[in-house]
Amino acid sequence: LMERFGQHIPSLTSNPVKYKCELCKDSGWIETDPETRTVAKCSCRLAREAEDRMRRSGLSEALDTQTFETFVTRTETQKKIKEAGLKYLDNLFAVKNNPRRPWFYVGGNPGSGKTHICTAICGEILRRNIGVRYMQWLGVSRRLKANVNDEDFEDEVADYINVSVLYIDDLLKQKYTENPTFTEADIKIAFTILNARYLMNKPTIISSEWDLVNQLLPADEGVFSRVYER
């Protein structure tokens, strides 16, 4: 055919297929053992599933609207928050120079931009095909408290411990007071999740109404010294 029609027949390889993910060729699966034909979920599939979970959790519109581009910086504090978020992403992905994966903590009053900046960070991480799990503290902790003394408690929190990146929104949310006190169940939940992620070197993003140094550290140094260190 090529001899008969010459250049009128295009080469079948002239327009190679372009994949969003070259690792799995957009199938969502990668072969881990050619001999046994064992497959596993590709990182891009895990990221899509993580984004789906975040959207189902109530962050659907937030992922699209609460970005770095839409973060308003009218005050010096807002400018510092945005700069801190961008710097965090740089540090998070600088694996060679920073083998200890950093955490991000932002504390402040409602409306100060905490959720916005944390959601913007999560959006950028998801774009790198890294899984993120969203944990709204108030709702999740209430469910976990019902099982806090059960043998299956650690199984209940396993999803929050093992995910690549965890975003805890409104950590230890309660009525505001200058010197907060937290229940034993609250501290156990926080310690179980945060200590495990600390030991496993997993990045964690946290927003809270509490000041980390002046309110949370005095409340329980064993738990929050780990957050402060990271």
N, C-alpha and C positions, 0 to 999 in steps of 0.2 A: 504493500500500500504506500509506503514511504517513497519507493522508487517511482510508483505510478503518479502519485499526487504531489510529490515533492514537499515543499514547506506548507502546503495547505492542511496537512494533518499535524496537529500540535503534539508535542511529546507528552506522554502520559506522566512524566516526572517534572514537567515544566512548572506546575503549580502544586507543590507539595502541600499536604494537609497541615494546617497550623492548629496546634492544640493549646488549650489554656494550661494544661498540665502535661509537660513532656514526660513526667515520671510514669504516669499510668495511661497516657494517651486518652485522657478524659473518660476512662472506664470506671474510675473510682476504686480500682483494685490493683494491687501489685503482687507479683509472684515472689514468695519468700523462700521457696524450696522447689527448684525445677524438677528434682527427682520425684517428689511426692505430689507435685502440682499444688502445693499449699499456697494459699493466697491470703492477703490481709488488706484491710482498708488503707487506701492511700491517704497521705496527709491532707490532700485537697478535699477528699470526701469527709474526713474527720472535721475539717474546718467548716465545710458546708453544714454538717450536722450540728456543729456547735453554734453556728449562726442561726440555724433554724430554732435551736433551743432558746437562744437569746431573744429571738423574735416572739416565740411563744410565751416567754416569760413576761412580756409587757414592754420590751425595749424595741419593738418593731419600728415605730416612728422615730425613736431616739437615735437608732443607728444611722438613719438617713439624714436627720436634722441636727443632731448634736455632734458636730465634727470640729476639727481644729479651725477650719475656715469660718465657721459660724460662731465661734467662741468670741464674745464681746470683751474687749479690753479697755474699758473706760477708766479704770483706776489702776494704780501701781500694783495693788494686790492681784487684780485680775491678770495683769501682764506677767507677774511672777508665776501665777498658777499655770498659765499657758506655756511659759518658758520651761517650767519644771516638767510638764507633761511631755514636751518635745525632747527635752534632755533625757527623760526616763526612757523613751523609745530608743534613742541613740545608745544609751547604756545597755538596754536590754538586748539589743542585737549585736553589740560589740563583744561577741563570745570570746574571741581570742584574748582581748585585753581585760575582760571582766568575767572570769569563769564562774564567779558566784553571782547567780541571777538576782538582780535587784528587785525590790518591792516598791510600790508606790502608795503613799498614804496622804490623803488630804482631809483635813478637819476644818469645820466651820459651820456657820449658821445656815439654815435653810435659805435657798436662793443665792448662795454665794458662788455657785458654779461647780460644786463638787461632782454631782452626777454627770454634768455635761462633759467635764474634762476626762472623767473616768470612762465614759462611753466613747469619747473620741479616741482614747488610747486603745480601747478594746476593738474599735472599728479598724484601726490601723493594724493591729495584731492579726485580726481575722483575714485581712487582705494578704497577709504573709502565709496564709494556709496553716495557721496555728490555732488549735482549739481553745475556746474560751468558755467558761461556765459562769453564768450569772447567778448570784445568790443574794436575794433580797432578805436581809437579816431577820426582819420582824416576822415575816410569814414563815420562813424556813425554820427559824429557831423555835417558834411555837410548836411546830410539828415535831421537831427533834426532842423538845423538852418532855414530851409525853413518853419518850422511850429512853430518856437519858440514863436510867438505871438498869435498863434491860441488857441482856447479853448481846443482843443484835445491834446495839447502839452504833458501834464502829462500822458495821456494814451499812447502816443508814447514811453515814457521812462519807462513805468511801468515794462517791462520785465527786464530792467537793475536794477531797484530798488528792485524788489521782489525776484530775484534769490538768492539762498542760499549763493553762493560766486560769486563775480564779479571780473573779471580781465580786467582792463583798460590798454590798451597798447598804449604808447606814448601820455600820457595825455597832452593836449594843444600843440600838435605838430605844429610848425611853424618855419620860418627862425630864426636861433639862433641870439640872441643879449644879452649882459650882463644884460641889464635892460628891460626885456620883458614887453610888454603891450598886453592885451588881449581884444577882443571885448566884448561888453555887452552880446551878444548872447552866446559867449563861456563861460563866467562866469555864466550865467543863467543855461546853460546845466550842467556845473560842479556842481553848487550849488544844483540844483534840485536832481541830482542823489546822490551826496556825502552826503548832509545833511539828506536826507531821510534814507540812509543806516546807517548813524551815529545814528540817532534817533531809528532806528529799530534794532540796535546792530548786523548788518550783516557784516561778514568779507569781506574786499575789498583788492585786490592786484593791485598795480599801478606801472607802469614803466613810466619814463618821461626823457626828456633831461634836465629838469630844476632841479636846486638845491632847495629842499623844503624850507629850512630855509632862504637862501640868495636871492632867486629869486621869489618863489611863495608866500611866506608869505607877503613880501612887496607889491606884486601885488594885493592881495586881502586877507586880514587877515580873513575876515568873512568865506570864503570858506576853506582856507587851514589850519586854526588853528584846524579844526576838523580832518584833515588828520594828522597833527603833533601830536595831542593829542593821537590818536589811534596808 
